[in-house]
Amino acid sequence: MKILICAFACLKDPDRRFGGGEGGEMSLGWNVVLQLSRFFEVSVLTDSGNKEAIQKALQEKQLHNINFYYINLPVFFNFTKKGIQIYAYLWQIKAYFVAKKLHNENKFDVFHHVTYANDWMASFIGALLPVPYIRGPGGGAHKVPKGFVREYSFKQKIAEKVRSIGQWIFKHDPFFTIGQNRAKALLVCNYEAKNAIPKKWQSKVYFFPVNGISTKNLNPLVNRNEKQDQFAIFTAGKLIKIKSFDLAIKAFKDFSKKAQNSIFSIAGEGPELNNLKNIAGDLNSKNKVLFKGWLSRENVLQEMLNCDVFLFPSLRDGGGNVVVEAMASGKPVICFDLAGPGFHVDESCGIKIKAENPQQAVKDMAEALERLYLDKDLRLKLGQGARKKAEKEYDWDKLGDRLFEIYKKAL
């Protein structure tokens, strides 16, 4: 079979996740392309900005069955990159005409829209190209709970409102509706995304994560050197409001009063850094909260191996790749029961807490930390469960096999 893939985001500098890059999307696009090339002849439409990284990877891996076609918009559209999703929407219009020409030459059997991995933007190719259409995985229905938005600044509240209004407008785009009607399969990455799909399309829905891991990440060379005198907590992500690192620091403050030998390391950069340092306050002078700045993926994985618990306080994360990586590192995860993290984590591998309001969240996070601190057997049991689940459900090769099965069912 000949598969045409739209992967606007694909591979370009996926390591810049915590400093402003789009590592999750880039990694998703690249890995889905690699997995589908195991079974099919694959042609990929991607943004021209990814060309250098992709060509380098192709030379290193000597991959077969993959042809990339690089598309860019005229320079006078560059101003829309400030809202990259708008640029991607306009980019897809041009991509359709490229796809139409390629289809006349190659006669594709299937079109698959992969990135951007949202569930609200139209795919012009999916709506108009006369071949079976598969979309996803994607998400976007998850929102910051109202109890937390109340404490946001006016600007942050406006940003959340604009996001919701924008999604509503995009979902009422006639090309979006046409595409959803035509789709043979709609892949979603969390429960909120599934629940947001209208009943008439529910029969086409399949769960499929936007995050995965490679086999080498399941076999780390260095394991944690247990230190009896120190309890290490680690987190990572872009330092923005929706990630709620402020709540994590407040929870750690309460917890550390009972656990004097604890430290909390935070990897990432972003506009919230100064605010987070202020919240950490006197703990900083005692080297209790360590701001690591941007770290390479290799160093992030090493930090995971060296910690006891991975704490991920994000309130709006469709995927949350670091959660899967922490699971693969054999670490118990504490997170909100929301979106991607809530989908990844269950009682076998971590502790999920409710997201009602900031005060409740801080209290429950601190209690979860204390529970794992006091019960080493539980900590190790959950870590082992996390590792098993990561190996069983998130290894990219196994995800590729699952994707192949979805193709067979849907087509």
FENPESUL-V518089 format. One record per residue. N is the residue number from 1. RES is the residue in three letters. OMEGA is omega as a letter, one per 40 degrees, with the letter a starting at -180 (* if undefined). Layout:
n:N res:RES omega:OMEGA
n:N res:RES omega:OMEGA
//
This chain:
n:1 res:MET omega:i
n:2 res:LYS omega:a
n:3 res:ILE omega:i
n:4 res:LEU omega:a
n:5 res:ILE omega:i
n:6 res:CYS omega:i
n:7 res:ALA omega:a
n:8 res:PHE omega:i
n:9 res:ALA omega:a
n:10 res:CYS omega:i
n:11 res:LEU omega:a
n:12 res:LYS omega:i
n:13 res:ASP omega:a
n:14 res:PRO omega:a
n:15 res:ASP omega:a
n:16 res:ARG omega:a
n:17 res:ARG omega:a
n:18 res:PHE omega:i
n:19 res:GLY omega:i
n:20 res:GLY omega:i
n:21 res:GLY omega:a
n:22 res:GLU omega:a
n:23 res:GLY omega:a
n:24 res:GLY omega:i
n:25 res:GLU omega:a
n:26 res:MET omega:i
n:27 res:SER omega:i
n:28 res:LEU omega:a
n:29 res:GLY omega:a
n:30 res:TRP omega:a
n:31 res:ASN omega:i
n:32 res:VAL omega:i
n:33 res:VAL omega:a
n:34 res:LEU omega:a
n:35 res:GLN omega:i
n:36 res:LEU omega:i
n:37 res:SER omega:i
n:38 res:ARG omega:a
n:39 res:PHE omega:a
n:40 res:PHE omega:i
n:41 res:GLU omega:a
n:42 res:VAL omega:i
n:43 res:SER omega:a
n:44 res:VAL omega:i
n:45 res:LEU omega:a
n:46 res:THR omega:a
n:47 res:ASP omega:a
n:48 res:SER omega:i
n:49 res:GLY omega:a
n:50 res:ASN omega:a
n:51 res:LYS omega:a
n:52 res:GLU omega:a
n:53 res:ALA omega:a
n:54 res:ILE omega:a
n:55 res:GLN omega:i
n:56 res:LYS omega:a
n:57 res:ALA omega:i
n:58 res:LEU omega:i
n:59 res:GLN omega:a
n:60 res:GLU omega:a
n:61 res:LYS omega:a
n:62 res:GLN omega:a
n:63 res:LEU omega:i
n:64 res:HIS omega:i
n:65 res:ASN omega:i
n:66 res:ILE omega:i
n:67 res:ASN omega:a
n:68 res:PHE omega:i
n:69 res:TYR omega:a
n:70 res:TYR omega:a
n:71 res:ILE omega:i
n:72 res:ASN omega:i
n:73 res:LEU omega:i
n:74 res:PRO omega:a
n:75 res:VAL omega:a
n:76 res:PHE omega:i
n:77 res:PHE omega:a
n:78 res:ASN omega:a
n:79 res:PHE omega:a
n:80 res:THR omega:i
n:81 res:LYS omega:i
n:82 res:LYS omega:i
n:83 res:GLY omega:a
n:84 res:ILE omega:i
n:85 res:GLN omega:i
n:86 res:ILE omega:i
n:87 res:TYR omega:a
n:88 res:ALA omega:i
n:89 res:TYR omega:i
n:90 res:LEU omega:i
n:91 res:TRP omega:a
n:92 res:GLN omega:i
n:93 res:ILE omega:i
n:94 res:LYS omega:a
n:95 res:ALA omega:i
n:96 res:TYR omega:a
n:97 res:PHE omega:i
n:98 res:VAL omega:a
n:99 res:ALA omega:a
n:100 res:LYS omega:i
n:101 res:LYS omega:i
n:102 res:LEU omega:i
n:103 res:HIS omega:i
n:104 res:ASN omega:a
n:105 res:GLU omega:a
n:106 res:ASN omega:a
n:107 res:LYS omega:a
n:108 res:PHE omega:i
n:109 res:ASP omega:a
n:110 res:VAL omega:i
n:111 res:PHE omega:a
n:112 res:HIS omega:i
n:113 res:HIS omega:a
n:114 res:VAL omega:i
n:115 res:THR omega:e
n:116 res:TYR omega:a
n:117 res:ALA omega:i
n:118 res:ASN omega:a
n:119 res:ASP omega:a
n:120 res:TRP omega:a
n:121 res:MET omega:i
n:122 res:ALA omega:i
n:123 res:SER omega:a
n:124 res:PHE omega:i
n:125 res:ILE omega:i
n:126 res:GLY omega:a
n:127 res:ALA omega:a
n:128 res:LEU omega:a
n:129 res:LEU omega:a
n:130 res:PRO omega:i
n:131 res:VAL omega:i
n:132 res:PRO omega:a
n:133 res:TYR omega:i
n:134 res:ILE omega:a
n:135 res:ARG omega:i
n:136 res:GLY omega:e
n:137 res:PRO omega:i
n:138 res:GLY omega:i
n:139 res:GLY omega:i
n:140 res:GLY omega:a
n:141 res:ALA omega:a
n:142 res:HIS omega:a
n:143 res:LYS omega:i
n:144 res:VAL omega:a
n:145 res:PRO omega:a
n:146 res:LYS omega:a
n:147 res:GLY omega:i
n:148 res:PHE omega:a
n:149 res:VAL omega:a
n:150 res:ARG omega:a
n:151 res:GLU omega:i
n:152 res:TYR omega:i
n:153 res:SER omega:i
n:154 res:PHE omega:a
n:155 res:LYS omega:a
n:156 res:GLN omega:i
n:157 res:LYS omega:i
n:158 res:ILE omega:i
n:159 res:ALA omega:i
n:160 res:GLU omega:a
n:161 res:LYS omega:i
n:162 res:VAL omega:i
n:163 res:ARG omega:a
n:164 res:SER omega:i
n:165 res:ILE omega:i
n:166 res:GLY omega:i
n:167 res:GLN omega:i
n:168 res:TRP omega:i
n:169 res:ILE omega:a
n:170 res:PHE omega:a
n:171 res:LYS omega:i
n:172 res:HIS omega:i
n:173 res:ASP omega:a
n:174 res:PRO omega:i
n:175 res:PHE omega:i
n:176 res:PHE omega:a
n:177 res:THR omega:i
n:178 res:ILE omega:i
n:179 res:GLY omega:i
n:180 res:GLN omega:i
n:181 res:ASN omega:a
n:182 res:ARG omega:a
n:183 res:ALA omega:i
n:184 res:LYS omega:i
n:185 res:ALA omega:i
n:186 res:LEU omega:a
n:187 res:LEU omega:a
n:188 res:VAL omega:a
n:189 res:CYS omega:i
n:190 res:ASN omega:a
n:191 res:TYR omega:i
n:192 res:GLU omega:i
n:193 res:ALA omega:i
n:194 res:LYS omega:a
n:195 res:ASN omega:a
n:196 res:ALA omega:a
n:197 res:ILE omega:i
n:198 res:PRO omega:a
n:199 res:LYS omega:a
n:200 res:LYS omega:a
n:201 res:TRP omega:a
n:202 res:GLN omega:a
n:203 res:SER omega:a
n:204 res:LYS omega:a
n:205 res:VAL omega:i
n:206 res:TYR omega:i
n:207 res:PHE omega:i
n:208 res:PHE omega:a
n:209 res:PRO omega:i
n:210 res:VAL omega:a
n:211 res:ASN omega:i
n:212 res:GLY omega:i
n:213 res:ILE omega:i
n:214 res:SER omega:a
n:215 res:THR omega:a
n:216 res:LYS omega:i
n:217 res:ASN omega:i
n:218 res:LEU omega:a
n:219 res:ASN omega:a
n:220 res:PRO omega:a
n:221 res:LEU omega:a
n:222 res:VAL omega:i
n:223 res:ASN omega:a
n:224 res:ARG omega:i
n:225 res:ASN omega:a
n:226 res:GLU omega:i
n:227 res:LYS omega:a
n:228 res:GLN omega:a
n:229 res:ASP omega:a
n:230 res:GLN omega:i
n:231 res:PHE omega:a
n:232 res:ALA omega:i
n:233 res:ILE omega:a
n:234 res:PHE omega:i
n:235 res:THR omega:a
n:236 res:ALA omega:i
n:237 res:GLY omega:i
n:238 res:LYS omega:a
n:239 res:LEU omega:i
n:240 res:ILE omega:a
n:241 res:LYS omega:a
n:242 res:ILE omega:i
n:243 res:LYS omega:i
n:244 res:SER omega:i
n:245 res:PHE omega:i
n:246 res:ASP omega:i
n:247 res:LEU omega:i
n:248 res:ALA omega:i
n:249 res:ILE omega:i
n:250 res:LYS omega:i
n:251 res:ALA omega:i
n:252 res:PHE omega:i
n:253 res:LYS omega:a
n:254 res:ASP omega:a
n:255 res:PHE omega:a
n:256 res:SER omega:i
n:257 res:LYS omega:i
n:258 res:LYS omega:a
n:259 res:ALA omega:a
n:260 res:GLN omega:a
n:261 res:ASN omega:a
n:262 res:SER omega:i
n:263 res:ILE omega:a
n:264 res:PHE omega:a
n:265 res:SER omega:a
n:266 res:ILE omega:i
n:267 res:ALA omega:i
n:268 res:GLY omega:i
n:269 res:GLU omega:i
n:270 res:GLY omega:a
n:271 res:PRO omega:a
n:272 res:GLU omega:a
n:273 res:LEU omega:a
n:274 res:ASN omega:i
n:275 res:ASN omega:i
n:276 res:LEU omega:i
n:277 res:LYS omega:i
n:278 res:ASN omega:i
n:279 res:ILE omega:i
n:280 res:ALA omega:i
n:281 res:GLY omega:a
n:282 res:ASP omega:i
n:283 res:LEU omega:i
n:284 res:ASN omega:a
n:285 res:SER omega:i
n:286 res:LYS omega:a
n:287 res:ASN omega:i
n:288 res:LYS omega:i
n:289 res:VAL omega:a
n:290 res:LEU omega:i
n:291 res:PHE omega:a
n:292 res:LYS omega:a
n:293 res:GLY omega:i
n:294 res:TRP omega:i
n:295 res:LEU omega:i
n:296 res:SER omega:a
n:297 res:ARG omega:i
n:298 res:GLU omega:a
n:299 res:ASN omega:i
n:300 res:VAL omega:i
n:301 res:LEU omega:i
n:302 res:GLN omega:i
n:303 res:GLU omega:i
n:304 res:MET omega:i
n:305 res:LEU omega:a
n:306 res:ASN omega:a
n:307 res:CYS omega:i
n:308 res:ASP omega:a
n:309 res:VAL omega:i
n:310 res:PHE omega:a
n:311 res:LEU omega:a
n:312 res:PHE omega:a
n:313 res:PRO omega:a
n:314 res:SER omega:i
n:315 res:LEU omega:a
n:316 res:ARG omega:a
n:317 res:ASP omega:a
n:318 res:GLY omega:i
n:319 res:GLY omega:a
n:320 res:GLY omega:a
n:321 res:ASN omega:a
n:322 res:VAL omega:i
n:323 res:VAL omega:i
n:324 res:VAL omega:i
n:325 res:GLU omega:i
n:326 res:ALA omega:i
n:327 res:MET omega:i
n:328 res:ALA omega:i
n:329 res:SER omega:i
n:330 res:GLY omega:a
n:331 res:LYS omega:i
n:332 res:PRO omega:a
n:333 res:VAL omega:i
n:334 res:ILE omega:a
n:335 res:CYS omega:i
n:336 res:PHE omega:i
n:337 res:ASP omega:a
n:338 res:LEU omega:i
n:339 res:ALA omega:a
n:340 res:GLY omega:i
n:341 res:PRO omega:i
n:342 res:GLY omega:i
n:343 res:PHE omega:a
n:344 res:HIS omega:a
n:345 res:VAL omega:i
n:346 res:ASP omega:a
n:347 res:GLU omega:i
n:348 res:SER omega:a
n:349 res:CYS omega:i
n:350 res:GLY omega:i
n:351 res:ILE omega:i
n:352 res:LYS omega:i
n:353 res:ILE omega:i
n:354 res:LYS omega:i
n:355 res:ALA omega:a
n:356 res:GLU omega:i
n:357 res:ASN omega:a
n:358 res:PRO omega:a
n:359 res:GLN omega:i
n:360 res:GLN omega:a
n:361 res:ALA omega:i
n:362 res:VAL omega:a
n:363 res:LYS omega:a
n:364 res:ASP omega:i
n:365 res:MET omega:i
n:366 res:ALA omega:i
n:367 res:GLU omega:i
n:368 res:ALA omega:i
n:369 res:LEU omega:a
n:370 res:GLU omega:i
n:371 res:ARG omega:a
n:372 res:LEU omega:i
n:373 res:TYR omega:a
n:374 res:LEU omega:a
n:375 res:ASP omega:a
n:376 res:LYS omega:i
n:377 res:ASP omega:i
n:378 res:LEU omega:i
n:379 res:ARG omega:a
n:380 res:LEU omega:i
n:381 res:LYS omega:i
n:382 res:LEU omega:i
n:383 res:GLY omega:i
n:384 res:GLN omega:i
n:385 res:GLY omega:i
n:386 res:ALA omega:i
n:387 res:ARG omega:a
n:388 res:LYS omega:a
n:389 res:LYS omega:i
n:390 res:ALA omega:a
n:391 res:GLU omega:a
n:392 res:LYS omega:a
n:393 res:GLU omega:a
n:394 res:TYR omega:i
n:395 res:ASP omega:a
n:396 res:TRP omega:i
n:397 res:ASP omega:i
n:398 res:LYS omega:i
n:399 res:LEU omega:i
n:400 res:GLY omega:i
n:401 res:ASP omega:i
n:402 res:ARG omega:i
n:403 res:LEU omega:i
n:404 res:PHE omega:i
n:405 res:GLU omega:i
n:406 res:ILE omega:i
n:407 res:TYR omega:a
n:408 res:LYS omega:a
n:409 res:LYS omega:a
n:410 res:ALA omega:a
n:411 res:LEU omega:*
//
